């Protein structure tokens, strides 16, 4: 499904997609640039409710260890 972009940078989300993903007026969308494509993701109204339980079973030391590994990897690439 393709759509055109106006001179003001606006586009219309086809109604089939709006209905499927419950996109209504005032729905916020996130544009993610992957480097090779743009992904558009609707942001839920209740973001805290959507993430509840997401880190169940993950300790703070797990998060710190992961972050340290990411830093080492990032610094190694530069």
Rosetta blueprint (number, residue, H / E / L):
1 X L
2 X L
3 X L
4 X L
5 X L
6 X L
7 X L
8 X L
9 X L
10 X L
11 X L
12 X L
13 X L
14 X L
15 X H
16 X H
17 X H
18 X H
19 X H
20 X H
21 X L
22 X L
23 X L
24 X L
25 X L
26 X L
27 X L
28 X E
29 X E
30 X E
31 X E
32 X E
33 X E
34 X L
35 X L
36 X L
37 X L
38 X E
39 X E
40 X E
41 X E
42 X E
43 X E
44 X L
45 X L
46 X L
47 X H
48 X H
49 X H
50 X H
51 X H
52 X L
53 X L
54 X L
55 X L
56 X L
57 X L
58 X L
59 X L
60 X H
61 X H
62 X H
63 X H
64 X H
65 X H
66 X H
67 X H
68 X H
69 X H
70 X H
71 X H
72 X H
73 X H
74 X H
75 X H
76 X H
77 X H
78 X L
